[in-house]
Amino acid sequence: MLIILSRPINGKKRDTILDLIRRLAKKGERIAVLLIQDACVSATSTECCNHLLNNRIDLYVSRADIEARGLIQKTCRGIKTIDYIQWVKLVMNEHDKTVSWTS
């Protein structure tokens, strides 16, 4: 399952989102998270990134969005920066389900 987040993972939503992702992964679901738009700010949060990466979640960030915000140098280790073509490949070839979380 590819989960696409467009809002930062913070506040009360952070625990809800991270808990949901962790539970899905524990059930054996192969999970990947793609941070786009304002959610790419979360790619600079060591706490958030470590939580996902330590639960064997593949973590991606949109190169265009992270560069537009001037945060490419602050991106946490372990996050894969991808372009639009790679994004399409994630959706079309690598994951059978896609969830877009916008709130």
C-alpha positions as CSV (number, residue, x, y, z in Angstrom):
1,M,0.0,0.0,0.0
2,L,1.3,3.4,-1.0
3,I,0.1,6.2,1.4
4,I,0.5,9.7,0.0
5,L,0.5,12.5,2.5
6,S,0.1,16.1,1.5
7,R,0.0,17.7,4.9
8,P,2.7,17.7,7.5
9,I,2.7,14.9,10.0
10,N,2.4,16.9,13.3
11,G,0.2,17.6,16.2
12,K,-2.6,15.2,17.1
13,K,-2.8,13.9,13.5
14,R,0.8,12.7,13.8
15,D,0.1,10.0,16.4
16,T,-3.0,8.8,14.5
17,I,-1.3,8.6,11.1
18,L,1.9,7.0,12.5
19,D,-0.1,4.5,14.5
20,L,-2.3,3.5,11.5
21,I,0.8,3.0,9.4
22,R,2.5,1.0,12.1
23,R,-0.5,-1.3,12.5
24,L,-0.9,-1.9,8.8
25,A,2.8,-2.9,8.6
26,K,2.5,-5.2,11.6
27,K,-0.4,-7.0,9.9
28,G,2.0,-7.8,7.1
29,E,1.0,-5.1,4.7
30,R,3.9,-3.8,2.6
31,I,3.7,0.0,3.3
32,A,5.4,2.9,1.6
33,V,4.8,6.6,2.4
34,L,5.2,9.4,-0.1
35,L,5.5,12.9,1.3
36,I,4.3,15.6,-1.2
37,Q,3.4,19.3,-1.0
38,D,3.5,20.6,2.6
39,A,4.0,17.1,4.0
40,C,7.6,17.1,2.7
41,V,8.4,19.3,5.7
42,S,8.0,16.1,7.7
43,A,11.0,14.7,5.8
44,T,13.1,16.9,8.1
45,S,11.7,15.6,11.3
46,T,14.1,13.0,12.7
47,E,11.4,11.7,15.1
48,C,8.9,11.2,12.4
49,C,11.3,9.6,9.9
50,N,12.9,7.3,12.5
51,H,9.4,6.1,13.6
52,L,8.5,5.1,10.0
53,L,11.9,3.8,9.0
54,N,12.3,1.7,12.2
55,N,9.0,0.0,11.3
56,R,10.4,-1.0,7.9
57,I,8.3,1.6,6.0
58,D,9.7,2.7,2.7
59,L,9.7,6.5,2.9
60,Y,9.8,8.8,-0.2
61,V,9.6,12.5,-0.7
62,S,8.8,14.4,-3.8
63,R,12.0,16.0,-5.1
64,A,10.1,18.9,-6.7
65,D,8.3,19.7,-3.4
66,I,11.3,19.4,-1.1
67,E,13.5,21.5,-3.4
68,A,10.7,24.2,-3.8
69,R,10.8,24.6,0.0
70,G,14.6,24.7,0.2
71,L,14.7,21.6,2.5
72,I,16.6,19.1,0.3
73,Q,19.8,19.5,2.5
74,K,17.8,18.9,5.7
75,T,16.1,15.7,4.6
76,C,16.5,12.8,7.0
77,R,18.8,9.9,6.1
78,G,17.0,6.9,4.7
79,I,14.4,8.9,2.8
80,K,14.3,8.3,-1.0
81,T,13.9,11.5,-3.0
82,I,11.9,10.8,-6.2
83,D,10.8,12.6,-9.3
84,Y,7.4,12.4,-11.0
85,I,8.3,9.4,-13.2
86,Q,9.4,7.4,-10.1
87,W,6.1,8.4,-8.4
88,V,4.1,7.0,-11.3
89,K,6.2,3.8,-11.1
90,L,5.3,3.5,-7.4
91,V,1.6,3.8,-8.1
92,M,1.5,1.7,-11.3
93,N,4.1,-1.0,-10.7
94,E,5.0,-1.4,-7.0
95,H,1.8,-1.0,-5.0
96,D,-1.6,-2.6,-5.5
97,K,-3.4,0.0,-3.3
98,T,-3.0,3.8,-2.9
99,V,-4.4,5.9,-0.2
100,S,-4.2,9.7,-0.4
101,W,-4.4,11.4,3.1
102,T,-5.1,15.1,2.7
103,S,-6.3,16.2,6.1
